[in-house]
Amino acid sequence: MQAEEDEQRGCFSPSEVDMWRLLERERLDFRFVQDPVFNLSEPEETLLERLRHSGLEFGVLPRQDPTSFLCIKVKLEGVLQRVELAVDARQGYASFVTRRTPFSERLKDQLDQVFGSASFDRSKNVSTRSYVWYSYYLSGLAPAFLPRETRRRRSSLFNFDARERELLDRLETAVLEMSEVAAQIHVYPRETPFGGIELMLQDPHHSQPARVFVKGLYPLVVHLITENTSLAQRVQGYFDRALGPETLDNEASRFEGKFLSLVYRLRAEPRI
């Protein structure tokens, strides 16, 4: 009877309070979560780059099956709508499927600007009461991240994907351009194709490990975490130079305390 009254009043006995504390989820400043699976092919990555370069605002939805349509959520004039993409690299076609709405008409105008109205294939155009299907002939679907032999070699030794390799290339350029910072970044290979990038930050007197996680698409998130030292603060200059200081998310980053946690969000850099 007393327990029912306590429950009604929102009261708990000391033992119940202790149990509740045990059940509370620990608040972590940084934790590992499963990276979304996108399964993008190289032609799909190239197509997304072209769309992003054109100024189209969209987010990529994860997919488990690489043979299914690629899905994005496009924002046009404040309206969000799901669009499915299919890329035929052999024929050089890209098709866009979405619900038939006023949004779909604006999307068609946008795609004409991106690929040229002359590239629109009217023979493949499908329009029903519910859906529309637009197809465009495309050229230059082959990616230009790195020479194929270089991509294969780096992938086999370090297991880095294209986004991680692009980040490291930019960091290397920043280190060469900012020699006055007097710090070094050593990159370690990893045995698996997932997880963070392990770095060793060094100067003539100190060294410390760091980890970088590259996740997501549009925005792409680069997360650096390391001990908060003067060396780490100097290395931040490399990341600012490589990614652009305006991409640093100050609210999500942590600059005080034992660890330095820097979060960069790249919305306008589709090549990384």
Secondary structure, 3 states (H helix, E strand, C coil): CHHHHHHHHCCCCHHHHHHHHHHCCCCCCCCCCCCCCCCCCHHHHHHHHHHHHCCCEEEECCCCCCCCCEEEEEEECCEEEEEEEEEECCCCEEEEEEECCHHHHHHHHHHHHHHCHHHECHHHCEECCCEEEEEEECCCCCCCCCCHHHHHHHHHHHCCCHHHHHHHHHHHHHHHHCHHHCCEEEECCCCCCCCCEEEEEECCCCEEEEEEEEECCCCEEEEEEEECCHHHHHHHHHHHHHHCHHHECCCCCECCCCEEEEEEEECCCCCC
